[in-house]
């Protein structure tokens, strides 16, 4: 469950990154998860986010990672920041649904829904210097039980 929830964190972050790409070229590029600065229940061994560019009407990103147990994964997203849900694909299968809302050039929110009923709300912030993305997430089960309150930090490469 923890690995699944973390995957949602990362996927939502990448989607949000693409939302920002329309107004700030600082979001476009390669980002690596900084496990030392992050506060995660179960961090992956590594994750790399590639933001290929986009606009508010065309968000596109991909991620490659290695989970704590050594398994690898590949995630992709293509959609819009219009409040509607779009699929996140993991290893060519739908992994979850996410909807994004633009706050400003340095902040976005996301709502991620996974098939088991877990809902994760997120706030993603780009640092003023454009070198760090910080993701704050709060996950609840379908029964309303808190599953995670975590922080993921990504550094621009």
C-alpha positions as CSV (number, residue, x, y, z in Angstrom):
1,X,0.0,0.0,0.0
2,X,2.8,2.4,0.9
3,X,4.6,1.9,-2.4
4,X,1.3,2.4,-4.2
5,X,0.6,5.6,-2.3
6,X,4.1,6.9,-3.0
7,X,3.7,6.2,-6.7
8,X,0.7,8.5,-6.6
9,X,2.7,11.2,-4.9
10,X,5.3,11.1,-7.6
11,X,2.9,10.9,-10.5
12,X,0.9,13.8,-9.3
13,X,4.0,15.9,-8.8
14,X,5.0,15.3,-12.4
15,X,1.7,16.2,-13.7
16,X,1.8,19.4,-11.8
17,X,5.2,20.1,-13.1
18,X,3.9,20.1,-16.6
19,X,1.1,22.5,-15.6
20,X,3.8,25.0,-14.6
21,X,5.8,24.5,-17.8
22,X,3.4,26.8,-19.7
23,X,4.5,29.9,-17.8
24,X,7.9,29.1,-16.5
25,X,10.6,27.3,-18.5
26,X,12.2,26.5,-15.1
27,X,9.7,23.6,-14.7
28,X,10.9,21.9,-17.9
29,X,13.8,19.4,-17.6
30,X,15.0,16.5,-15.5
31,X,14.3,16.3,-11.8
32,X,15.5,13.7,-9.2
33,X,13.9,12.8,-6.0
34,X,16.0,13.8,-3.0
35,X,15.3,11.0,-0.5
36,X,17.4,12.7,2.2
37,X,15.3,15.8,2.3
38,X,12.0,14.0,1.7
39,X,9.8,12.7,4.5
40,X,8.3,9.5,3.1
41,X,7.0,6.4,4.7
42,X,8.8,4.2,2.2
43,X,11.0,6.0,-0.3
44,X,12.0,4.4,-3.6
45,X,15.7,3.7,-4.3
46,X,15.6,6.4,-7.0
47,X,13.2,8.3,-9.2
48,X,13.8,10.6,-12.2
49,X,11.1,12.8,-13.7
50,X,11.4,14.1,-17.2
51,X,9.3,17.1,-18.1
52,X,9.1,17.4,-21.8
53,X,7.3,20.7,-22.0
54,X,3.7,21.6,-22.4
55,X,1.0,24.2,-21.7
56,X,-2.0,24.4,-19.4
57,X,-3.9,22.7,-22.3
58,X,-1.3,20.0,-22.9
59,X,0.6,18.5,-20.0
60,X,3.0,15.7,-20.6
61,X,5.6,14.0,-18.4
62,X,7.3,10.6,-17.7
63,X,9.1,9.1,-14.8
64,X,11.4,6.1,-14.3
65,X,12.0,4.7,-10.9
66,X,13.2,1.8,-8.8
67,X,11.0,0.9,-5.8
68,X,12.5,0.1,-2.4
69,X,12.1,-3.7,-3.2
70,X,14.2,-3.2,-6.4
71,X,11.4,-3.4,-9.0
72,X,11.4,-0.8,-11.7
73,X,8.5,1.2,-13.1
74,X,7.7,3.7,-15.8
75,X,4.9,6.2,-15.5
76,X,3.4,8.7,-18.0
77,X,0.8,11.3,-18.1
78,X,-0.8,13.5,-20.7
79,X,-3.7,15.7,-20.0
80,X,-4.8,19.2,-19.0
81,X,-4.9,21.5,-15.9
82,X,-8.7,22.0,-16.2
83,X,-10.0,20.3,-13.1
84,X,-11.0,17.1,-15.0
85,X,-9.6,13.7,-14.2
86,X,-7.0,12.1,-16.6
87,X,-5.3,8.8,-16.3
88,X,-1.8,8.2,-15.0
89,X,-0.3,5.2,-16.7
90,X,2.2,2.9,-15.0
91,X,4.0,0.3,-17.2
92,X,1.3,0.8,-19.9
93,X,-1.7,0.2,-17.5
94,X,-3.9,2.8,-15.9
95,X,-2.6,3.4,-12.4
96,X,-4.8,6.2,-11.1
97,X,-6.7,9.3,-12.1
98,X,-5.6,12.9,-11.3
99,X,-7.1,16.3,-11.7
100,X,-5.1,19.5,-11.4
101,X,-6.0,23.1,-10.5
102,X,-3.7,26.0,-11.2
103,X,-3.1,28.3,-8.3
104,X,-0.3,30.5,-9.7
105,X,3.1,30.2,-11.5
106,X,4.7,28.6,-8.5
107,X,1.9,26.5,-7.0
108,X,-0.7,23.9,-8.1
109,X,-3.0,21.5,-6.4
110,X,-3.9,18.0,-7.4
111,X,-6.5,15.4,-6.4
112,X,-5.5,11.8,-7.1
113,X,-7.9,8.9,-7.0
114,X,-6.8,5.3,-7.0
115,X,-8.9,2.2,-7.7
116,X,-9.0,1.0,-4.1
117,X,-10.8,4.2,-3.1
118,X,-7.7,6.1,-1.7
119,X,-7.8,9.8,-2.3
120,X,-4.7,11.9,-2.1
121,X,-4.8,15.7,-2.0
122,X,-1.6,17.5,-2.9
123,X,0.0,20.9,-3.0
124,X,3.1,21.3,-5.2
125,X,5.4,24.3,-5.0
126,X,8.3,25.5,-7.2
127,X,10.9,27.3,-5.2
128,X,11.6,30.9,-6.2
129,X,15.1,29.9,-7.5
130,X,13.6,27.2,-9.7
131,X,15.8,24.5,-8.3
132,X,13.5,22.6,-6.0
133,X,9.9,21.2,-6.2
134,X,8.3,20.4,-2.9
135,X,5.2,18.2,-2.8
136,X,3.0,18.0,0.3
137,X,0.5,15.2,0.3
138,X,-2.3,13.9,2.4
139,X,-3.8,10.5,1.7
140,X,-7.0,9.0,3.1
141,X,-8.7,5.6,2.6
142,X,-12.2,5.3,1.3
143,X,-13.3,5.1,5.0
144,X,-11.6,8.4,5.7
145,X,-8.7,7.0,7.7
146,X,-5.5,9.0,7.2
147,X,-2.9,6.8,5.4
148,X,-0.1,9.3,4.9
149,X,1.1,12.9,5.5
150,X,4.3,13.1,3.5
151,X,6.7,15.5,1.8
152,X,8.6,14.7,-1.4
153,X,11.5,17.0,-2.5
154,X,12.8,17.0,-6.1
155,X,16.0,18.7,-7.3
156,X,16.5,20.0,-10.8
157,X,19.4,18.3,-12.6
